[in-house]
Amino acid sequence: MKGLLEIKMLGQLVVLRDAREIALPPSKKTRALLAYLAVTNRRQRRDHLCQVFWDIPDDPRASLRWSLSKLRHIIDDNDHCLRTDRDSVLFDTTGVDVDVRGVAHLTAGDVCSLDTQRLEATAALFRGRFLEDLDLPRCPVFEAWRTFHGDTLDRTRLMILQALVERLRSDPERALSHAETLQSLDPANKQIALEVRSLAAAARQRALQPPLAREEHQALAEGSATGAQRSQEIHYCSSPDGVRIAYAISGRGPPLLRAAHWMSHLQYEWESPVWRHWIDSLSTRNTLIRYDERGNGLSDWNVGDVSFDAMVTDLESVADASGLDRFPLLGVSQSCAISIAYVVRHPKRVSRLILYGGYARGRRKRGDSHQFDTHDAMTTLIREGWGKDNPAFRQLFTEAFIPGASREQMAWFNDLQRQTTSPLNASLLHTTFGDIDVSAMLGDVGVPTLVLHARNDAVVPFEEGKVLAAGIPGARFVDLNSTNHILLGDEPAFADFMREVRSFMAHPK
């Protein structure tokens, strides 16, 4: 048997046998036929192939036979992967390494779930545009097929490169090469141009550092001065209505369960400059369990029920699937209300309740017509602008959540919409949050509770944090000096947050 056959189409068509390039026929149509059969990987009728590649005035069947004879010398072996009969042709690529096969069906979720090394290997498969040397303007069916696949693969390549730039910011030399490729594909994009300049400056600055300083910087960027490997395990469980909920486990020590908020993606957050310090800090002394809310991230998106009760049930499902008996529970933003409802339903399972940036009443339940109207207007904006290439909308949204963020952090948060949920789900979830009201439950919370809130939070008013603390018997309230709804790693308020949380959880039960 002959050696491994490789067919590379992400760029110019190249065929190799045992890593040695094979000379291809000079006929473009013959080479295009090879590519078409390899990608479709199913039996094709001869009359269809004739219509795709040969004009009627020619002798299409004779032309097809001639091209097949040329291809047989290239790809056929003892396995007879090129199989023909009177009516059809099949190129069976089961034992053939076809580069397109590894990337053709990648989704945003797939890209986020791949580790960085695998993602870089996938990016390296692209040498250019799909079959960029095989334009056949007189074969419109083939050209339409080639253009469709080319556009799809271009979008996948952009998605991969964007993910790599985000993940590798702490290693600007590696990130820069991907950013430069990204810029070559989208030269008019000013944001990418700024990214390239920023990474180039960071790479130059890092090159001037002594080797020891560079190693220390890298260790800190990876979340451990000792070089310990960060890792998380992703699992799935099902809610009673059949919705699959993704949850992740990281760190070691006593358990800490973080209730889900919207705009989450377990894998994307893991690498992000906005949430990474949360995950690492909360995982340092605890086994952190966090999950993606239904309709978000790695959990099921196609769900019929995004009600408040369904979200509480999802929390119940994750707690059960994780094998937790009694544990501290952390709520962030709207998941504070979900956490309160869970504690009231299961008072014996929660040892301590931590609530940050939360509220008991959604905007539509606060008796303020301005907040009512603002909420409905934002729901409309989300429905129309979510995930679209509308930087004005994304920036408006981002600046409300993290006004103190760096350009890098804002760029990451801007991209959250594309990664975490659909426009429909986002608008439905936002509507649900506006109608939350657990005010009547606050007095029934019977576990030690710590409430923390950023003083100048523009997403959830500071007063709503005080309402939570006042309504829960014995709750302690901590005022954090910040303007950010999501506390950033380099601000003193985050250090204050972690100090308060660790002290609270270490207190004897």
C-alpha positions as CSV (number, residue, x, y, z in Angstrom):
1,M,0.0,0.0,0.0
2,K,1.2,3.5,-0.8
3,G,1.8,6.1,1.9
4,L,-0.5,8.7,3.4
5,L,-2.2,10.9,0.8
6,E,-2.8,14.6,1.8
7,I,-4.9,17.1,0.0
8,K,-4.6,20.7,1.0
9,M,-7.1,23.2,-0.2
10,L,-6.8,26.1,2.3
11,G,-4.8,28.1,-0.2
12,Q,-3.6,26.8,-3.5
13,L,-4.4,23.1,-4.2
14,V,-1.5,20.9,-3.1
15,V,-1.4,17.1,-3.0
16,L,1.2,15.2,-1.1
17,R,2.1,11.5,-0.8
18,D,4.3,10.8,2.3
19,A,4.8,14.5,2.7
20,R,6.2,14.8,-0.8
21,E,4.4,17.1,-3.2
22,I,2.9,15.4,-6.3
23,A,2.9,17.2,-9.6
24,L,-0.7,18.0,-10.7
25,P,-2.1,18.1,-14.2
26,P,-1.9,21.6,-15.9
27,S,-5.6,21.4,-16.6
28,K,-7.5,23.7,-14.1
29,K,-10.7,21.8,-14.6
30,T,-9.0,18.5,-13.7
31,R,-7.5,19.9,-10.5
32,A,-10.9,21.5,-9.7
33,L,-12.6,18.2,-10.2
34,L,-10.2,16.6,-7.7
35,A,-11.0,19.3,-5.1
36,Y,-14.8,19.0,-5.7
37,L,-14.8,15.2,-5.3
38,A,-12.6,15.4,-2.2
39,V,-14.8,18.0,-0.4
40,T,-18.2,16.5,-1.3
41,N,-16.9,13.0,-0.4
42,R,-19.9,11.3,-1.9
43,R,-20.9,9.6,-5.1
44,Q,-21.5,12.1,-7.9
45,R,-23.5,11.4,-11.1
46,R,-21.4,11.7,-14.2
47,D,-24.0,13.9,-15.9
48,H,-23.8,16.3,-12.9
49,L,-20.0,16.6,-13.1
50,C,-20.3,17.3,-16.8
51,Q,-22.7,20.1,-16.2
52,V,-20.4,21.6,-13.5
53,F,-17.2,21.5,-15.5
54,W,-17.7,21.2,-19.2
55,D,-19.5,23.2,-21.9
56,I,-22.2,21.6,-24.0
57,P,-20.3,22.2,-27.3
58,D,-17.5,20.0,-26.0
59,D,-17.8,16.2,-25.5
60,P,-18.4,16.4,-21.7
61,R,-18.3,12.7,-21.0
62,A,-15.0,12.3,-22.9
63,S,-13.5,15.3,-21.1
64,L,-14.6,13.8,-17.8
65,R,-13.1,10.4,-18.7
66,W,-9.8,12.1,-19.6
67,S,-9.7,14.1,-16.3
68,L,-10.5,10.9,-14.3
69,S,-7.6,9.1,-16.0
70,K,-5.2,11.8,-14.9
71,L,-6.5,11.8,-11.4
72,R,-6.2,8.1,-11.1
73,H,-2.5,8.3,-11.5
74,I,-2.4,10.8,-8.6
75,I,-4.7,9.5,-6.0
76,D,-5.5,5.8,-6.8
77,D,-3.8,3.1,-4.9
78,N,-4.3,-0.5,-3.8
79,D,-7.3,0.7,-1.7
80,H,-9.0,2.0,-4.9
81,C,-10.3,5.2,-3.3
82,L,-11.3,6.6,-6.7
83,R,-14.3,4.4,-7.7
84,T,-16.1,4.8,-11.0
85,D,-18.9,3.1,-12.8
86,R,-20.9,3.8,-15.9
87,D,-23.1,6.5,-14.2
88,S,-21.2,7.8,-11.2
89,V,-17.9,8.7,-9.6
90,L,-16.8,8.5,-5.9
91,F,-13.6,9.7,-4.3
92,D,-13.6,8.0,-0.9
93,T,-11.4,10.1,1.3
94,T,-11.7,7.9,4.4
95,G,-8.0,7.3,4.5
96,V,-7.0,10.7,3.1
97,D,-5.9,13.7,5.1
98,V,-8.0,16.6,3.8
99,D,-7.3,19.9,5.5
100,V,-10.8,21.3,5.0
101,R,-12.3,18.5,7.0
102,G,-10.8,19.8,10.2
103,V,-12.3,23.3,10.0
104,A,-15.3,23.1,7.7
105,H,-17.9,22.8,10.5
106,L,-16.3,24.6,13.4
107,T,-18.7,26.8,15.3
108,A,-18.0,29.7,17.8
109,G,-18.5,27.2,20.6
110,D,-16.1,24.8,19.1
111,V,-13.4,27.5,18.7
112,C,-13.8,28.5,22.4
113,S,-13.6,24.9,23.6
114,L,-10.4,24.1,21.8
115,D,-7.2,24.6,23.8
116,T,-4.8,27.2,22.6
117,Q,-2.3,24.8,21.2
118,R,-4.9,23.0,19.1
119,L,-6.3,26.4,18.0
120,E,-2.9,27.5,16.8
121,A,-2.5,24.2,14.9
122,T,-5.9,24.8,13.2
123,A,-4.9,28.4,12.3
124,A,-1.8,27.0,10.7
125,L,-3.8,24.9,8.2
126,F,-4.8,28.1,6.4
127,R,-2.2,29.1,3.8
128,G,-4.6,31.4,1.9
129,R,-8.2,31.4,0.6
130,F,-10.0,28.2,-0.2
131,L,-8.7,26.9,-3.7
132,E,-7.5,30.4,-4.5
133,D,-5.7,29.2,-7.6
134,L,-8.8,27.5,-9.2
135,D,-11.0,30.2,-10.4
136,L,-13.1,29.0,-13.4
137,P,-15.2,31.9,-14.6
138,R,-16.8,29.8,-17.4
139,C,-18.0,27.2,-14.9
140,P,-20.6,29.2,-12.8
141,V,-21.8,26.3,-10.8
142,F,-18.3,25.4,-9.6
143,E,-17.5,29.1,-9.0
144,A,-20.7,29.5,-6.8
145,W,-19.7,26.4,-4.9
146,R,-16.1,27.6,-4.5
147,T,-17.2,31.1,-3.4
148,F,-19.7,29.7,-0.8
149,H,-17.1,27.5,0.8
150,G,-14.5,30.2,0.6
151,D,-16.6,32.8,2.4
152,T,-17.6,30.3,5.1
153,L,-14.0,29.3,5.7
154,D,-12.9,32.9,5.7
155,R,-15.3,33.6,8.6
156,T,-14.1,30.6,10.4
157,R,-10.5,31.7,10.0
158,L,-11.3,35.2,11.3
159,M,-13.0,33.7,14.3
160,I,-10.0,31.5,15.1
161,L,-7.5,34.4,14.7
162,Q,-9.6,36.7,16.9
163,A,-9.8,34.0,19.6
164,L,-6.0,33.5,19.5
165,V,-5.3,37.2,19.8
166,E,-7.5,37.4,22.8
167,R,-6.0,34.4,24.5
168,L,-2.4,35.3,23.8
169,R,-2.3,38.9,24.9
170,S,0.0,38.0,27.8
171,D,2.4,36.6,25.1
172,P,2.5,39.6,22.7
173,E,5.0,38.0,20.3
174,R,2.8,35.1,19.6
175,A,-0.4,37.2,19.5
176,L,1.1,39.7,17.1
177,S,1.6,37.1,14.3
178,H,-2.1,36.2,14.5
179,A,-3.1,39.9,14.7
180,E,-1.0,40.7,11.6
181,T,-2.7,37.8,9.7
182,L,-6.0,39.1,10.8
183,Q,-5.2,42.6,9.6
184,S,-4.1,41.2,6.2
185,L,-7.6,39.7,5.8
186,D,-9.4,42.8,7.0
187,P,-7.1,45.7,6.2
188,A,-9.9,48.4,6.5
189,N,-10.7,47.4,10.1
190,K,-9.3,50.2,12.3
191,Q,-9.8,48.2,15.5
192,I,-7.5,45.4,14.2
193,A,-4.9,48.0,13.1
194,L,-4.9,49.5,16.7
195,E,-4.5,45.9,18.0
196,V,-1.5,45.3,15.8
197,R,0.2,48.5,16.9
198,S,-0.5,47.8,20.6
199,L,0.8,44.2,20.4
200,A,3.9,45.3,18.5
201,A,4.7,47.9,21.2
202,A,4.1,45.4,23.9
203,A,6.4,42.9,22.1
204,R,9.2,45.5,21.8
205,Q,8.8,46.5,25.4
206,R,9.0,42.8,26.5
207,A,12.0,42.2,24.4
208,L,13.9,44.8,26.4
209,Q,13.1,43.1,29.7
210,P,15.7,40.9,31.3
211,P,15.0,37.2,30.8
212,L,14.1,36.7,34.5
213,A,11.5,39.5,34.4
214,R,9.9,38.0,31.3
215,E,9.6,34.6,33.0
216,E,8.0,36.2,36.1
217,H,5.6,38.2,34.0
218,Q,4.6,35.0,32.1
219,A,4.1,33.0,35.2
220,L,1.8,35.7,36.7
221,A,-0.1,36.0,33.4
222,E,-0.8,32.3,33.6
223,G,-2.3,32.7,37.0
224,S,0.5,31.1,39.1
225,A,3.9,32.5,40.1
226,T,5.0,28.8,40.6
227,G,4.1,27.8,37.1
228,A,1.2,25.5,38.1
229,Q,-1.1,24.6,35.2
230,R,-4.5,26.2,35.2
231,S,-7.2,23.6,34.3
232,Q,-10.9,23.3,34.4
233,E,-13.2,20.3,33.7
234,I,-16.4,20.9,31.8
235,H,-19.4,18.7,32.4
236,Y,-23.1,18.6,31.5
237,C,-26.3,18.0,33.4
238,S,-30.0,18.2,32.5
239,S,-32.7,20.3,34.0
240,P,-36.1,18.7,34.5
241,D,-37.3,20.1,31.1
242,G,-34.5,18.5,29.3
243,V,-32.3,21.6,28.8
244,R,-28.6,20.7,29.0
245,I,-26.6,22.9,31.3
246,A,-22.8,23.1,31.0
247,Y,-20.9,23.5,34.3
248,A,-17.1,23.8,35.0
249,I,-15.0,22.8,38.0
250,S,-11.7,24.4,38.8
251,G,-9.4,24.7,41.8
252,R,-9.0,22.7,45.0
253,G,-10.5,23.0,48.4
254,P,-14.0,23.4,49.9
255,P,-16.7,23.9,47.3
256,L,-18.0,27.3,46.2
257,L,-20.9,27.4,43.8
258,R,-21.3,30.5,41.6
259,A,-24.9,31.0,40.3
260,A,-25.0,31.7,36.5
261,H,-25.4,35.2,35.1
262,W,-26.1,36.0,31.5
263,M,-23.4,36.8,29.0
264,S,-21.3,33.8,30.2
265,H,-19.3,31.2,28.3
266,L,-17.3,28.8,30.4
267,Q,-14.4,28.4,28.0
268,Y,-14.4,32.0,26.7
269,E,-14.4,33.4,30.3
270,W,-11.5,31.1,31.2
271,E,-9.2,33.0,28.9
272,S,-10.7,36.5,29.2
273,P,-9.1,39.6,30.8
274,V,-12.5,40.6,32.3
275,W,-13.4,37.3,34.2
276,R,-10.1,35.4,34.5
277,H,-9.0,37.1,37.7
278,W,-12.4,36.2,39.2
279,I,-12.0,32.6,38.3
280,D,-8.4,32.3,39.4
281,S,-9.0,34.1,42.7
282,L,-12.1,32.1,43.6
283,S,-10.4,28.9,42.6
284,T,-7.2,29.5,44.7
285,R,-8.6,28.2,48.0
286,N,-11.8,26.6,46.8
287,T,-13.2,24.2,44.3
288,L,-15.1,26.6,42.2
289,I,-18.2,25.4,40.3
290,R,-19.8,27.7,37.8
291,Y,-22.2,27.1,35.0
292,D,-23.6,28.8,31.9
293,E,-27.2,29.9,32.2
294,R,-29.7,28.3,29.8
295,G,-29.6,30.1,26.4
296,N,-25.9,31.1,27.0
297,G,-22.4,29.8,26.4
298,L,-22.0,26.0,26.2
299,S,-25.5,25.4,27.6
300,D,-28.4,24.7,25.3
301,W,-29.4,27.8,23.3
302,N,-32.6,26.5,21.8
303,V,-34.8,26.6,24.9
304,G,-38.5,27.4,25.2
305,D,-38.5,28.5,28.8
306,V,-36.2,31.4,30.0
307,S,-38.3,32.1,33.1
308,F,-37.0,33.0,36.5
309,D,-38.2,29.6,37.9
310,A,-36.4,27.8,35.2
311,M,-33.2,29.5,36.2
312,V,-33.6,28.5,39.8
313,T,-34.2,24.9,38.7
314,D,-31.0,25.0,36.7
315,L,-29.1,26.0,39.8
316,E,-30.7,23.1,41.6
317,S,-29.7,20.7,38.8
318,V,-26.0,21.9,38.9
319,A,-25.9,21.6,42.7
320,D,-27.2,18.1,42.5
321,A,-25.1,17.0,39.6
322,S,-21.9,18.3,41.4
323,G,-22.7,16.1,44.4
324,L,-22.8,19.1,46.8
325,D,-24.4,18.6,50.2
326,R,-23.8,21.9,52.0
327,F,-21.9,24.8,50.3
328,P,-21.5,28.5,50.1
329,L,-23.3,30.2,47.2
330,L,-22.2,33.2,45.3
331,G,-24.6,35.3,43.2
332,V,-23.5,38.0,40.8
333,S,-25.9,40.6,39.3
334,Q,-29.3,39.1,38.5
335,S,-28.1,35.7,39.8
336,C,-28.3,37.2,43.3
337,A,-32.1,36.9,43.1
338,I,-31.8,33.4,41.7
339,S,-29.5,32.5,44.7
340,I,-32.0,34.0,47.2
341,A,-34.8,31.9,45.7
342,Y,-32.6,28.8,45.9
343,V,-31.8,29.5,49.6
344,V,-35.4,29.9,50.5
345,R,-36.2,26.6,48.8
346,H,-33.2,24.7,50.2
347,P,-32.2,26.5,53.5
348,K,-30.2,23.5,54.8
349,R,-28.0,23.2,51.7
350,V,-26.4,26.6,51.7
351,S,-23.9,27.4,54.4
352,R,-23.2,31.0,53.4
353,L,-24.7,33.4,50.9
354,I,-22.6,36.0,49.1
355,L,-24.3,38.5,46.9
356,Y,-22.5,41.0,44.6
357,G,-23.9,43.7,42.4
358,G,-27.4,42.3,42.8
359,Y,-31.0,43.4,43.2
360,A,-34.3,42.0,44.6
361,R,-36.4,44.0,42.1
362,G,-35.9,44.2,38.4
363,R,-36.1,47.6,36.7
364,R,-39.8,47.1,35.8
365,K,-40.6,46.4,39.5
366,R,-39.0,49.4,41.2
367,G,-41.9,51.8,40.8
368,D,-39.9,54.2,38.7
369,S,-41.3,55.1,35.3
370,H,-37.9,56.2,34.1
371,Q,-36.3,52.8,34.9
372,F,-39.3,51.0,33.4
373,D,-38.9,52.9,30.1
374,T,-35.1,52.6,30.1
375,H,-35.4,48.8,30.5
376,D,-37.9,48.4,27.6
377,A,-35.7,50.7,25.4
378,M,-32.6,48.6,26.2
379,T,-34.6,45.4,25.4
380,T,-35.4,46.8,22.0
381,L,-31.8,47.8,21.4
382,I,-30.6,44.3,22.4
383,R,-33.0,42.7,20.0
384,E,-31.9,44.9,17.1
385,G,-28.2,45.3,17.8
386,W,-27.0,42.2,19.6
387,G,-24.2,40.4,17.8
388,K,-24.3,42.7,14.8
389,D,-21.4,44.7,13.6
390,N,-22.5,47.8,15.4
391,P,-19.7,49.2,17.5
392,A,-21.8,52.1,18.8
393,F,-24.3,49.6,20.4
394,R,-21.6,47.4,21.7
395,Q,-19.6,50.3,23.2
396,L,-22.7,51.7,24.9
397,F,-23.3,48.3,26.5
398,T,-19.7,47.8,27.5
399,E,-19.2,51.2,29.0
400,A,-22.2,50.7,31.3
401,F,-20.7,47.4,32.7
402,I,-17.0,48.3,32.8
403,P,-16.4,52.0,32.4
404,G,-13.0,51.8,34.0
405,A,-11.8,49.1,31.6
406,S,-8.7,49.2,29.4
407,R,-9.1,49.1,25.6
408,E,-8.2,45.4,25.7
409,Q,-10.8,44.6,28.3
410,M,-13.5,46.6,26.4
411,A,-12.6,44.9,23.1
412,W,-13.1,41.5,24.8
413,F,-16.4,42.5,26.4
414,N,-17.6,44.0,23.1
415,D,-17.2,40.5,21.6
416,L,-19.2,38.8,24.3
417,Q,-22.4,39.3,22.4
418,R,-21.2,37.2,19.5
419,Q,-19.9,34.5,21.7
420,T,-22.4,34.0,24.5
421,T,-26.0,34.1,23.2
422,S,-28.3,34.9,20.3
423,P,-30.2,38.2,19.8
424,L,-33.5,36.5,20.6
425,N,-32.2,34.8,23.7
426,A,-30.6,38.1,24.9
427,S,-33.8,40.1,24.5
428,L,-35.9,37.4,26.2
429,L,-33.5,37.1,29.1
430,H,-33.4,40.9,29.5
431,T,-37.2,40.9,29.7
432,T,-37.1,38.2,32.4
433,F,-34.6,40.1,34.4
434,G,-36.7,43.3,34.3
435,D,-39.6,41.4,35.9
436,I,-37.7,39.8,38.8
437,D,-39.0,40.5,42.2
438,V,-37.9,38.4,45.2
439,S,-38.6,41.2,47.8
440,A,-41.1,39.0,49.6
441,M,-38.5,36.3,50.0
442,L,-35.7,38.4,51.7
443,G,-37.1,38.0,55.2
444,D,-37.0,34.2,54.7
445,V,-33.3,34.0,54.1
446,G,-31.9,32.3,57.2
447,V,-28.3,31.8,56.3
448,P,-25.3,34.2,57.0
449,T,-25.3,36.6,54.2
450,L,-22.7,39.1,52.8
451,V,-23.9,41.8,50.4
452,L,-21.3,43.7,48.4
453,H,-22.0,46.5,45.8
454,A,-19.9,49.0,43.8
455,R,-20.7,52.5,44.9
456,N,-21.1,53.9,41.4
457,D,-22.4,50.9,39.5
458,A,-24.2,52.1,36.4
459,V,-26.0,48.8,35.7
460,V,-27.5,48.1,39.1
461,P,-28.0,51.1,41.3
462,F,-26.2,51.2,44.6
463,E,-29.6,51.6,46.4
464,E,-30.7,48.2,45.2
465,G,-27.7,46.6,47.0
466,K,-28.8,48.4,50.2
467,V,-32.3,47.1,49.7
468,L,-31.0,43.5,49.6
469,A,-28.9,44.0,52.7
470,A,-31.7,45.7,54.6
471,G,-34.3,43.0,53.8
472,I,-32.1,39.9,54.7
473,P,-32.0,39.3,58.5
474,G,-28.5,39.9,59.8
475,A,-26.9,40.6,56.4
476,R,-23.6,42.5,56.3
477,F,-23.2,45.2,53.7
478,V,-19.9,46.2,52.1
479,D,-19.5,49.4,50.0
480,L,-16.9,48.9,47.3
481,N,-15.3,52.0,45.8
482,S,-15.7,51.3,42.1
483,T,-17.7,52.4,39.0
484,N,-17.6,48.9,37.5
485,H,-20.4,46.4,37.6
486,I,-17.8,43.7,36.9
487,L,-14.8,44.4,39.2
488,L,-11.5,44.5,37.3
489,G,-8.4,42.7,38.4
490,D,-6.2,45.8,38.8
491,E,-8.6,48.0,40.9
492,P,-8.4,48.1,44.7
493,A,-12.1,47.2,44.9
494,F,-11.5,43.7,43.6
495,A,-8.8,43.1,46.2
496,D,-11.3,44.4,48.8
497,F,-14.0,42.1,47.4
498,M,-11.8,39.0,47.7
499,R,-10.6,39.9,51.2
500,E,-14.2,40.3,52.4
501,V,-15.3,37.1,50.7
502,R,-12.4,35.0,52.0
503,S,-12.9,36.3,55.5
504,F,-16.6,35.7,55.4
505,M,-16.2,32.1,54.2
506,A,-13.5,31.3,56.7
507,H,-15.7,32.4,59.7
508,P,-16.8,29.4,61.8
509,K,-20.2,28.0,60.8
